[in-house]
Amino acid sequence: MPPPEPQIWVPDNYGIPLYRLDLGYRRHRVGVEYDGSSHLNRARLQHDRSRTNWLAANGWQMRHFTDRDLYRRPTHIVRTLIPLLYP
């Protein structure tokens, strides 16, 4: 699996950077996000949902992972991403 690109800026329809992804594969339009404890409050959840919906409507396939995935089941992350990169 190729290494992901960190901190990808996704522009709006006018080319203005709108959202930054934690990691991703620009060519495949696959975004990878780490959701830590800061994503647990209501305002952040609303922002995250709006952002994810916009990215999906603009051709991005987003996958979200938590500390459990990163530290206890990293192979789950790889198994989740491979079908998106090698359909």
Backbone hydrogen bonds, N-H to C=O, Kabsch-Sander energy under -0.5 kcal/mol:
donor,donor_aa,acceptor,acceptor_aa,energy
5,E,24,G,-3.1
7,Q,22,D,-2.6
8,I,21,L,-1.0
10,V,19,Y,-3.6
12,D,16,I,-2.5
15,G,12,D,-1.9
18,L,10,V,-2.7
19,Y,10,V,-1.8
21,L,8,I,-3.2
23,L,32,V,-2.0
24,G,5,E,-1.2
25,Y,30,V,-2.9
28,H,25,Y,-0.6
29,R,25,Y,-1.2
29,R,26,R,-0.7
30,V,25,Y,-1.7
31,G,61,Q,-2.3
32,V,23,L,-2.9
33,E,63,R,-2.6
35,D,33,E,-0.6
35,D,65,F,-3.2
36,G,34,Y,-0.8
39,H,36,G,-1.8
40,L,37,S,-1.6
41,N,38,S,-0.5
45,L,41,N,-2.3
46,Q,42,R,-2.3
47,H,43,A,-2.2
48,D,44,R,-2.9
49,R,45,L,-2.4
50,S,46,Q,-2.1
51,R,47,H,-2.6
52,T,48,D,-2.7
53,N,49,R,-2.4
54,W,50,S,-2.2
55,L,51,R,-2.7
56,A,52,T,-2.5
57,A,53,N,-2.3
58,N,54,W,-1.0
58,N,55,L,-0.5
59,G,56,A,-1.6
60,W,55,L,-2.7
61,Q,29,R,-2.9
62,M,60,W,-0.7
63,R,31,G,-2.1
65,F,33,E,-2.8
70,L,66,T,-2.4
71,Y,67,D,-2.8
72,R,68,R,-2.2
73,R,68,R,-1.0
73,R,69,D,-1.0
76,H,73,R,-1.1
77,I,73,R,-0.8
78,V,74,P,-1.6
79,R,75,T,-2.8
80,T,76,H,-1.8
81,L,77,I,-1.9
82,I,78,V,-2.5
84,L,81,L,-1.1
85,L,81,L,-1.5
85,L,82,I,-0.5
86,Y,82,I,-2.6
